[in-house]
Amino acid sequence: MTASRGRQLLAWYIDFLFFASIWALAGYVANLSFGHDLLLSVLIFFPVRYFLSMFVGMPGDYLLSINPDRSVDEDVLDQENWLTILVGLLLLLEGTKRLVRWTEFDQGFPFFGSTPDPEMQIAIGLLSGLAYLLAGALILKVHRIGFWLAISLFVLEAISILLSWKLWDAAAIGVVAARREFQGLPVREGEVEFMQWLLPEALLFALVVGLIILLGNTGRFAPR
């Protein structure tokens, strides 16, 4: 079966997630302010991606099982559905965000009942980001290991949230202030209160929904 236009667009989106992460990390290492310029990264991404695709396979194509002739791996196609694809994409998105978030500001989120110092935030961001990327990649390949890795990450995140419940209101104040300072913008009226209302309940809800989706599609993740 030939890959649909939507599948090919999702492959490009995955490639952009990886490119944007590398772009931001490289900008941070080189101490260049444009590393977090979204518009500039988008404009550079398209010609770079087009050029590279002429010589090497792209990660988006691989993770969505798109072959060089634009066909799709039939085994993956038979096992996946739009929910498994959605979970895989969201895991990749979260992974790339965690890889670069620490380059924007050092005010972190609570972690297992405490607020880590900036150095620990970097380690947590990099390690958890890589774990989420691996889980997302394996989920998209409908691999059984990806299923168990994603389940484990969701459960650990939920435990961390519950152990840190009383720290989230204070953390929301620091994160909002740090993000707005990074953006060069003032904190908007009611923004902190909204974040305190949203967190951590919304995060816990998202984790529960993710667990339900994965458990409801257990049979699709066969050993490969």
VMD Tcl script that draws the C-alpha trace (Angstrom):
set ca {
  {0.00 0.00 0.00}
  {1.30 3.44 -0.93}
  {1.76 5.82 1.98}
  {-1.07 8.32 2.18}
  {-0.43 12.03 1.97}
  {-1.29 12.35 5.65}
  {1.25 9.69 6.59}
  {3.93 11.43 4.56}
  {3.12 14.76 6.22}
  {3.43 13.11 9.63}
  {6.84 11.80 8.58}
  {7.90 15.35 7.79}
  {6.53 16.48 11.17}
  {8.61 13.85 12.96}
  {11.68 14.96 11.04}
  {11.00 18.54 12.10}
  {10.75 17.54 15.76}
  {14.22 16.00 15.57}
  {15.61 18.89 13.56}
  {14.19 21.52 15.93}
  {15.71 19.73 18.93}
  {19.14 19.54 17.31}
  {18.81 23.15 16.19}
  {17.97 24.34 19.71}
  {20.71 22.30 21.39}
  {23.30 23.44 18.86}
  {22.24 27.05 19.35}
  {22.57 26.68 23.10}
  {26.03 25.10 22.90}
  {27.20 27.79 20.48}
  {25.54 30.48 22.64}
  {23.48 31.72 19.71}
  {20.11 33.35 20.37}
  {18.45 32.05 17.21}
  {18.40 28.48 18.53}
  {14.86 28.98 19.80}
  {13.58 30.98 16.83}
  {10.74 28.74 15.62}
  {10.11 30.56 12.34}
  {13.79 30.49 11.38}
  {14.08 26.79 12.22}
  {11.04 26.04 10.03}
  {12.46 28.01 7.10}
  {15.81 26.22 7.34}
  {14.28 22.80 7.94}
  {12.53 22.42 4.57}
  {15.58 22.82 2.29}
  {17.78 20.83 4.67}
  {15.29 17.98 4.84}
  {14.79 17.97 1.07}
  {18.54 17.89 0.45}
  {19.26 15.14 2.98}
  {16.42 12.95 1.71}
  {18.19 12.67 -1.63}
  {21.11 10.86 0.02}
  {19.92 9.19 3.23}
  {16.74 7.73 4.68}
  {14.83 10.06 6.96}
  {13.81 9.15 10.53}
  {10.18 10.11 9.93}
  {9.91 7.67 7.04}
  {11.56 4.93 9.06}
  {9.39 5.40 12.16}
  {6.22 5.42 10.08}
  {7.46 2.38 8.12}
  {7.49 4.20 4.77}
  {9.79 2.42 2.34}
  {11.90 4.19 -0.32}
  {9.28 3.33 -2.95}
  {6.63 5.10 -0.77}
  {4.97 1.81 0.19}
  {4.16 1.03 3.83}
  {5.28 -2.05 5.73}
  {2.24 -4.34 5.69}
  {2.95 -5.90 9.09}
  {2.96 -2.49 10.76}
  {-0.06 -1.36 8.78}
  {-2.05 -4.37 9.95}
  {-1.17 -3.85 13.63}
  {-1.36 -0.06 14.07}
  {-4.35 2.26 14.29}
  {-4.75 6.01 14.60}
  {-4.64 5.80 18.41}
  {-1.27 4.05 18.48}
  {0.06 6.58 15.97}
  {-1.27 9.46 18.11}
  {0.34 8.11 21.28}
  {3.64 7.55 19.46}
  {3.65 11.09 18.08}
  {2.82 12.62 21.46}
  {5.62 10.65 23.10}
  {8.06 11.92 20.46}
  {6.82 15.48 20.98}
  {7.22 15.22 24.74}
  {10.66 13.69 24.35}
  {11.93 16.47 22.10}
  {10.48 19.10 24.44}
  {12.25 17.59 27.43}
  {15.55 17.47 25.58}
  {15.57 21.24 25.06}
  {13.42 22.69 27.84}
  {16.38 23.06 30.18}
  {18.11 25.30 27.62}
  {15.29 27.83 27.95}
  {15.21 28.25 31.73}
  {16.44 26.42 34.83}
  {13.17 26.53 36.76}
  {12.02 22.94 36.72}
  {8.99 20.88 37.62}
  {8.69 18.83 40.83}
  {10.17 15.36 40.62}
  {9.28 12.56 43.06}
  {8.50 14.87 45.95}
  {11.23 17.48 45.51}
  {12.31 20.28 43.20}
  {15.66 19.32 41.63}
  {18.48 21.84 41.31}
  {19.41 23.13 37.81}
  {22.10 20.51 37.25}
  {19.74 17.70 38.14}
  {17.07 19.26 35.92}
  {19.44 18.95 32.96}
  {20.11 15.28 33.71}
  {16.41 14.54 34.18}
  {15.52 16.40 30.99}
  {18.06 14.59 28.86}
  {17.46 11.10 30.25}
  {13.67 11.34 30.32}
  {13.67 12.98 26.90}
  {15.62 10.11 25.39}
  {13.36 7.59 27.15}
  {10.25 9.24 25.73}
  {11.79 9.36 22.25}
  {12.60 5.66 22.41}
  {9.11 4.81 23.65}
  {7.50 6.92 20.93}
  {9.64 5.36 18.22}
  {8.84 1.81 19.35}
  {5.14 2.60 19.73}
  {5.05 3.82 16.12}
  {6.69 0.55 15.11}
  {4.02 -1.23 17.23}
  {6.74 -3.07 19.11}
  {5.94 -4.82 22.38}
  {8.98 -3.25 24.10}
  {7.60 0.19 23.25}
  {4.30 -0.74 24.87}
  {5.93 -1.73 28.15}
  {8.34 1.21 28.12}
  {5.50 3.69 27.59}
  {3.42 2.04 30.34}
  {6.39 2.26 32.71}
  {7.01 5.93 31.90}
  {3.35 6.82 32.41}
  {3.20 5.01 35.76}
  {6.44 6.60 36.99}
  {5.24 10.04 35.91}
  {1.95 9.53 37.75}
  {3.77 8.44 40.92}
  {6.07 11.47 40.67}
  {3.09 13.81 40.30}
  {1.30 12.31 43.29}
  {4.41 12.47 45.50}
  {4.95 16.12 44.48}
  {1.31 17.23 44.71}
  {1.87 20.02 47.26}
  {4.80 21.47 45.30}
  {2.97 22.18 42.06}
  {1.38 25.52 42.97}
  {4.76 27.03 43.87}
  {6.37 25.40 40.83}
  {3.76 26.94 38.53}
  {4.71 30.43 39.74}
  {8.40 29.84 39.03}
  {7.88 28.16 35.66}
  {5.52 30.85 34.33}
  {7.86 33.64 35.46}
  {10.94 31.91 34.02}
  {9.26 31.15 30.68}
  {8.02 34.72 30.26}
  {11.45 36.07 31.17}
  {13.02 33.82 28.54}
  {10.50 35.11 25.98}
  {11.12 38.71 27.03}
  {7.46 39.15 27.94}
  {5.66 40.10 31.16}
  {3.53 37.59 33.02}
  {-0.07 38.06 31.91}
  {-2.84 38.69 34.40}
  {-4.33 35.44 35.62}
  {-1.69 33.30 33.88}
  {-0.19 31.94 37.08}
  {-3.62 31.20 38.55}
  {-4.61 29.36 35.38}
  {-1.48 27.22 35.47}
  {-2.08 26.45 39.14}
  {-5.62 25.40 38.28}
  {-4.43 23.30 35.34}
  {-1.48 21.58 36.98}
  {-0.98 18.88 38.01}
  {-4.50 17.57 37.43}
  {-4.30 17.96 33.64}
  {-0.99 16.09 33.51}
  {-2.37 13.24 35.58}
  {-5.50 13.09 33.41}
  {-3.37 12.91 30.24}
  {-1.34 10.06 31.71}
  {-4.47 8.11 32.63}
  {-5.87 8.60 29.12}
  {-2.58 7.41 27.63}
  {-2.62 4.32 29.83}
  {-6.20 3.53 28.83}
  {-5.38 3.87 25.13}
  {-2.35 1.61 25.39}
  {-4.08 -1.01 27.51}
  {-7.03 -0.95 25.13}
  {-4.69 -1.74 22.25}
  {-2.50 -4.30 24.00}
  {-3.01 -6.94 21.30}
  {-1.58 -4.69 18.61}
  {1.88 -4.70 20.17}
  {3.30 -8.05 19.20}
  {6.97 -9.00 19.74}
  {8.97 -8.16 16.61}
}
mol new
graphics top color blue
foreach p $ca { graphics top sphere $p radius 0.5 }
foreach p [lrange $ca 0 end-1] q [lrange $ca 1 end] { graphics top cylinder $p $q radius 0.2 }
display resetview
